[in-house]
Amino acid sequence: MLDATTRSGGTATATPLAASELAVAAPAPVGLPARCARALLSPWARFSLLVALLAGAAVSVLLFEPQRLLAHGWPPQLSGAAAALVFAVAYGLCTVAFVPRPLLNLAAGALFGSQLGLGAAVAGTVLGAGLSFGLGRVLGQDALRPLLRGRVLTAVDGQLSRHGFRSMLAVRLFPGVPFSAANYCAAVSRMGWLPFLLATALGSVPNTAAYVVAGARASTPTSPAFLIAMACIAVPGLAGAVVAWRKRHHLRGR
């Protein structure tokens, strides 16, 4: 294309225009589907979906009480390793829905005995933790990370992000820390998948074993194994309560 407005010596001359001068930036079409997609994929929309899923899971547990099915209504056609595998999957789903792990651990011991029950309970623990971690990471991290302000929250996030394995191992070993809360706090941090799952598997063994053995020996409450298991449950719980009370008293003093 030529520009006829350029003149030289009174005579109009034609000069070519640059392509960049001719190009007109056409606005990208923004329709209703695109706006809806952006809204649905926004951080707070995903977080709202996470809250809705967890609320629905909690209501389902209150209505249907799946923990009673695990303990009293186990399908008779399942037995052995296959039954333990199905139990581990059900265990993981129940922990995501906030069913207390002690009840599930006792059921594992009552249904499968100490050894097979411990394997099923630990596998279910890791599965449930992984599901919660994945939900929190995909649906909640982007919305919640900007809210991590203040000295305490920043310190906790930094500890979990920089020292993921040892921090989560200590959380799993320390009695009284809610299982679901630890999962979602780790998901909001920058902790990796492998340290989280490995620390969960190792740190959950002592407490899980105590409940599984107690469930397996519940029919003989005076047996040494049952008494030792109950001691392993009570002593760490008491120690955790004392440590929490001292920390709270120390913070109040400061």
Contacts in CASP RR format, 6 or more apart in sequence:
PFRMAT RR
TARGET T0000
AUTHOR 0000-0000-0000
METHOD contacts of the structure
MODEL  1
MLDATTRSGGTATATPLAASELAVAAPAPVGLPARCARALLSPWARFSLL
VALLAGAAVSVLLFEPQRLLAHGWPPQLSGAAAALVFAVAYGLCTVAFVP
RPLLNLAAGALFGSQLGLGAAVAGTVLGAGLSFGLGRVLGQDALRPLLRG
RVLTAVDGQLSRHGFRSMLAVRLFPGVPFSAANYCAAVSRMGWLPFLLAT
ALGSVPNTAAYVVAGARASTPTSPAFLIAMACIAVPGLAGAVVAWRKRHH
LRGR
1 16 0 8 1.000
1 17 0 8 1.000
1 22 0 8 1.000
2 14 0 8 1.000
2 15 0 8 1.000
2 16 0 8 1.000
2 17 0 8 1.000
3 14 0 8 1.000
3 15 0 8 1.000
3 16 0 8 1.000
3 17 0 8 1.000
4 12 0 8 1.000
4 14 0 8 1.000
5 12 0 8 1.000
6 12 0 8 1.000
6 13 0 8 1.000
6 14 0 8 1.000
6 15 0 8 1.000
7 13 0 8 1.000
39 45 0 8 1.000
43 140 0 8 1.000
43 142 0 8 1.000
43 143 0 8 1.000
44 143 0 8 1.000
46 138 0 8 1.000
46 139 0 8 1.000
46 140 0 8 1.000
46 142 0 8 1.000
46 143 0 8 1.000
47 139 0 8 1.000
47 140 0 8 1.000
47 142 0 8 1.000
47 143 0 8 1.000
47 144 0 8 1.000
49 139 0 8 1.000
50 135 0 8 1.000
50 136 0 8 1.000
50 139 0 8 1.000
50 140 0 8 1.000
53 135 0 8 1.000
53 139 0 8 1.000
54 98 0 8 1.000
57 96 0 8 1.000
57 97 0 8 1.000
57 98 0 8 1.000
58 97 0 8 1.000
58 98 0 8 1.000
60 66 0 8 1.000
60 97 0 8 1.000
61 67 0 8 1.000
61 94 0 8 1.000
61 97 0 8 1.000
61 98 0 8 1.000
61 99 0 8 1.000
66 90 0 8 1.000
66 94 0 8 1.000
66 97 0 8 1.000
66 99 0 8 1.000
67 94 0 8 1.000
67 99 0 8 1.000
67 100 0 8 1.000
67 103 0 8 1.000
67 104 0 8 1.000
67 107 0 8 1.000
70 87 0 8 1.000
70 90 0 8 1.000
70 91 0 8 1.000
70 94 0 8 1.000
70 104 0 8 1.000
70 107 0 8 1.000
70 111 0 8 1.000
71 103 0 8 1.000
71 106 0 8 1.000
71 107 0 8 1.000
71 110 0 8 1.000
71 111 0 8 1.000
74 83 0 8 1.000
74 87 0 8 1.000
74 111 0 8 1.000
75 83 0 8 1.000
78 86 0 8 1.000
80 112 0 8 1.000
80 116 0 8 1.000
81 116 0 8 1.000
83 111 0 8 1.000
83 112 0 8 1.000
84 112 0 8 1.000
84 116 0 8 1.000
84 117 0 8 1.000
84 119 0 8 1.000
84 120 0 8 1.000
85 120 0 8 1.000
85 123 0 8 1.000
87 108 0 8 1.000
87 111 0 8 1.000
87 112 0 8 1.000
87 117 0 8 1.000
87 120 0 8 1.000
88 119 0 8 1.000
88 120 0 8 1.000
88 121 0 8 1.000
88 123 0 8 1.000
88 124 0 8 1.000
88 127 0 8 1.000
89 124 0 8 1.000
89 127 0 8 1.000
91 104 0 8 1.000
91 108 0 8 1.000
91 120 0 8 1.000
91 121 0 8 1.000
91 123 0 8 1.000
91 124 0 8 1.000
91 125 0 8 1.000
91 127 0 8 1.000
91 128 0 8 1.000
92 124 0 8 1.000
92 125 0 8 1.000
92 127 0 8 1.000
92 128 0 8 1.000
92 131 0 8 1.000
93 128 0 8 1.000
93 131 0 8 1.000
94 104 0 8 1.000
95 101 0 8 1.000
95 104 0 8 1.000
95 124 0 8 1.000
95 125 0 8 1.000
95 128 0 8 1.000
95 129 0 8 1.000
95 132 0 8 1.000
95 179 0 8 1.000
95 180 0 8 1.000
96 128 0 8 1.000
96 131 0 8 1.000
96 132 0 8 1.000
96 135 0 8 1.000
96 180 0 8 1.000
98 180 0 8 1.000
101 125 0 8 1.000
101 179 0 8 1.000
101 208 0 8 1.000
101 211 0 8 1.000
102 211 0 8 1.000
104 121 0 8 1.000
105 121 0 8 1.000
105 208 0 8 1.000
105 211 0 8 1.000
105 212 0 8 1.000
105 215 0 8 1.000
106 211 0 8 1.000
106 212 0 8 1.000
106 214 0 8 1.000
106 215 0 8 1.000
106 218 0 8 1.000
107 215 0 8 1.000
108 117 0 8 1.000
108 118 0 8 1.000
108 119 0 8 1.000
108 120 0 8 1.000
108 121 0 8 1.000
108 212 0 8 1.000
108 215 0 8 1.000
109 117 0 8 1.000
109 118 0 8 1.000
109 121 0 8 1.000
109 211 0 8 1.000
109 212 0 8 1.000
109 213 0 8 1.000
109 215 0 8 1.000
109 216 0 8 1.000
110 215 0 8 1.000
110 216 0 8 1.000
110 218 0 8 1.000
111 117 0 8 1.000
112 120 0 8 1.000
113 212 0 8 1.000
113 215 0 8 1.000
113 216 0 8 1.000
114 209 0 8 1.000
114 212 0 8 1.000
114 213 0 8 1.000
114 216 0 8 1.000
114 217 0 8 1.000
114 225 0 8 1.000
117 212 0 8 1.000
117 216 0 8 1.000
118 205 0 8 1.000
118 208 0 8 1.000
118 209 0 8 1.000
118 212 0 8 1.000
118 213 0 8 1.000
121 208 0 8 1.000
121 211 0 8 1.000
121 212 0 8 1.000
122 201 0 8 1.000
122 204 0 8 1.000
122 205 0 8 1.000
122 208 0 8 1.000
125 179 0 8 1.000
125 200 0 8 1.000
125 201 0 8 1.000
125 204 0 8 1.000
125 208 0 8 1.000
126 197 0 8 1.000
126 200 0 8 1.000
126 201 0 8 1.000
126 204 0 8 1.000
128 183 0 8 1.000
129 179 0 8 1.000
129 183 0 8 1.000
129 196 0 8 1.000
129 197 0 8 1.000
129 200 0 8 1.000
130 183 0 8 1.000
130 196 0 8 1.000
130 197 0 8 1.000
130 200 0 8 1.000
132 180 0 8 1.000
132 183 0 8 1.000
132 184 0 8 1.000
132 187 0 8 1.000
133 183 0 8 1.000
133 184 0 8 1.000
133 186 0 8 1.000
133 187 0 8 1.000
133 193 0 8 1.000
133 196 0 8 1.000
133 197 0 8 1.000
134 187 0 8 1.000
135 187 0 8 1.000
136 183 0 8 1.000
136 184 0 8 1.000
136 187 0 8 1.000
136 188 0 8 1.000
137 187 0 8 1.000
140 187 0 8 1.000
140 188 0 8 1.000
141 187 0 8 1.000
141 188 0 8 1.000
144 188 0 8 1.000
145 188 0 8 1.000
148 154 0 8 1.000
148 157 0 8 1.000
148 188 0 8 1.000
156 185 0 8 1.000
156 189 0 8 1.000
157 188 0 8 1.000
157 189 0 8 1.000
157 190 0 8 1.000
158 189 0 8 1.000
159 167 0 8 1.000
160 167 0 8 1.000
160 168 0 8 1.000
160 185 0 8 1.000
160 186 0 8 1.000
160 189 0 8 1.000
160 190 0 8 1.000
160 191 0 8 1.000
161 189 0 8 1.000
161 190 0 8 1.000
161 191 0 8 1.000
164 186 0 8 1.000
164 189 0 8 1.000
164 191 0 8 1.000
164 192 0 8 1.000
164 195 0 8 1.000
164 196 0 8 1.000
164 199 0 8 1.000
165 195 0 8 1.000
165 198 0 8 1.000
165 199 0 8 1.000
166 199 0 8 1.000
167 191 0 8 1.000
167 199 0 8 1.000
168 182 0 8 1.000
168 186 0 8 1.000
168 191 0 8 1.000
168 195 0 8 1.000
168 196 0 8 1.000
168 199 0 8 1.000
168 200 0 8 1.000
169 199 0 8 1.000
169 202 0 8 1.000
169 203 0 8 1.000
171 177 0 8 1.000
171 182 0 8 1.000
171 199 0 8 1.000
172 182 0 8 1.000
172 199 0 8 1.000
172 200 0 8 1.000
172 202 0 8 1.000
172 203 0 8 1.000
172 204 0 8 1.000
172 207 0 8 1.000
173 203 0 8 1.000
173 206 0 8 1.000
173 207 0 8 1.000
174 240 0 8 1.000
175 207 0 8 1.000
175 236 0 8 1.000
175 237 0 8 1.000
175 239 0 8 1.000
175 240 0 8 1.000
176 237 0 8 1.000
176 240 0 8 1.000
176 244 0 8 1.000
186 196 0 8 1.000
206 232 0 8 1.000
206 236 0 8 1.000
207 232 0 8 1.000
207 233 0 8 1.000
207 236 0 8 1.000
209 229 0 8 1.000
209 232 0 8 1.000
210 229 0 8 1.000
210 230 0 8 1.000
210 232 0 8 1.000
210 233 0 8 1.000
211 229 0 8 1.000
211 233 0 8 1.000
213 225 0 8 1.000
213 226 0 8 1.000
213 228 0 8 1.000
213 229 0 8 1.000
214 226 0 8 1.000
214 229 0 8 1.000
214 230 0 8 1.000
214 233 0 8 1.000
215 229 0 8 1.000
217 223 0 8 1.000
217 225 0 8 1.000
217 226 0 8 1.000
217 229 0 8 1.000
218 226 0 8 1.000
220 226 0 8 1.000
END
